[in-house]
């Protein structure tokens, strides 16, 4: 068989430089926004991208509360640490990323025909809680990139009273993880300051 007759390798898809900059190298954790309202469709579209990211056993524990009403916004801001409140007040839209303690109830969606998975999670609440947290945080990473892909800027916040926010805003079984302040970016805004350093691959990656 000649080389010409051999199967040709498939060229792997990769993002161009402009997309890499928009999603990673030039994207910042924003504290200033241009004031425009964030359309609900953008959040839905971001969710519909992020949901395809790989997770353990295809589980889907992430849940998102869109705090659009004044009452919901107030509940989020009141639960936040005092030093985070002014930043959250400036965000046109507040999202609360949470995990669902009962994510396995929807196993027929993400694992059709495999009731044994749901039974395993039901029988082991400790394992279920661990995976609910880790899985939701993994999915949150996908969601952040998906929101950026929709042209939005955001900043994640971990400084807040989770128990208070759960009590005031979360549906039954949902447990808050991270608050996101979301909006449209301000061109040329420098309020985030100089980008802080990142460790290199030489430091953070080990090939064995």
N, C-alpha and C positions, 0 to 999 in steps of 0.2 A: 504494500500500500504506500503510495507516495504521500508526501507531506500535504499536498494540495487536497488529498482525499480524506485527511483526518478531520474529525469534528473541530470546528473553530471555537476557541474559548469565548464565552459570553462576556461582554464588557460589563463590569459591575457599574451600577448607577452610583453617581456621587453628586453632591451639591456643588454648584459653582461658587466662586469666591463671594459674590454678592449675597447669596443665601447664607453662607457660613458667617459672614459678618453680621447679617441681620439677626441670626439666631444665637450667635455665640460671641464672637470677638468684639463686635461693636455694641452689642446690647448691654444695657446697664440696668441696675435695680433703681427704678425711677422713683423720685419723690415729688416731681413736678409734672403736671399734665396740662394739655391745652384747653381743658374745660368741656370739651364735647362729651355728650352722653355716649355711653358704650351700648351699642345696639345688642339686644338679646340674641340676635342671630349669630353674632360673632362668638359669643360664649358657647352656644350650641355647636357651631362649626368646630370650635377648638376641642370640645368634648368628643365630637365624632371623629376627630383625628387621633386624639390621645388614647381613646379606648382600644386602639389596635396595638398599642405597645405590649411587648411580651411580659407576662407575669407568671407566678408559680401556679401551675395547673390551670392557667387561663382565668384564675379568679379575678373578680372585679370588686374589690372592697371600697374603692374611692367613691365618695359622695361629695357634692358641692352645693352649698347654700348660697344663692345670689341675694345678697342683702341690698335690695334696691329701694325699698320703702324707707321713709324716715324712721319709723319705729325699729326696723331691722338694723339700719345703719347705726342708730343710737345704741342698740344692744351690743353691737360689735365694738364700737368705740369705747363704751363704758367698761367693757371687759378688758380692753387693752391696757398695757402698762402706760403710765402717764407720759413717758418720753416718746411713745409711739402714737399717741392720740392726735397730735397736730398733723402728722404725716398722713394718717388715715383720713382725717377730715378733708384733706386736699384731693384725695382720690375720687374720681367720679363714680367708681363702682367698687364695692367691697365684696369679695368672695371668701367664703369660709370652706376650706378643704377639710373633709372629715372622713372617718371610716365608719362602716356599717357593721355593728356587732353581729348582725344576722345576714351577712352577705351570702352565706351558703344557702339561704332560702331560695335564691334565684339560680340554683345550680343548673336547672334545665336550660338556661340561656347560655351559660359558658361551658357547661359540660353535659350536653344532652345525652340521655341514656346511661348516665353514670351516677346513680343515686348513692352508691357506696362512698363517693367523695363527701357528699352532704352528711351522710351518716357518721363518717369519721370526724368531721368538724363538729357535729352536734355532740358527739361523745367526749370530745376533748376541748373544753372551753379555753384552757390555757393556750393550747396550740392555735386555736382559732383566733384568740385575741392577738397573739404575736404576729400571725400572718395578716390579720386585718390591718394592723399598724404598718408593718413593713411593706405590704402590698400597696396600701394607699399612698405611702410616701414614694414608692417607685412610680406609681401612676401619676402622682403630683408632678414629678420631674417631667414626664411626657406632656402633662397639661401646660406647664410653664412654657415649654418650647412651642406647643401648639398655639397658645395665646400670642406669642411673639410672631408666629407664622401668619397670624391674622392681622398683623400690623399693630398690635397693642404693646404697651409698655406696662411693667408691673414691678411690685416689690413685695417679697414675702416677709411676714412677721411671725415670730414665734413667741414674742413677749406678750402674753395675755392670760387671763384667768380662764382656763378651759372649763372648769366645773361651772363657773358662772355663765359662760356662753352656752354651754350645753343645756343648762337649766332654762335659759331665757329664749333660746332660738332653735336648738336642734330638735328635729323629729325624734321620736322614740327609737332608741338603739343607735343613733348616730353620735359619734364622739369627735369633737373638733380637734384638728391637728395643726393647721397653719392658716393664717389670714393672708389674703392677697389684696393689695391695693392696686387697682387696674384702671388704665385710661389710655388715651391717645398721647403719644409722645410729643414733647415740645422740641422743635428743631433747634439745635444749637444750645440746648440747655446744659449748663455746667454745674448745676447745684449738687450733683452727686460727687463732685470733686474728681481728682485724679484717680484713675483706676488703681486699686491696690494690687499688690503682687499675687502671683499664683505659683505654686511649686511646679517644678519642671518634671518631665517624664523621667529624667534620670533619678529624681528623688522619689517619685510616686509610683513608678512601675518597676517590677522585678520580673525578669524572664528566667525561668528555672529549667 
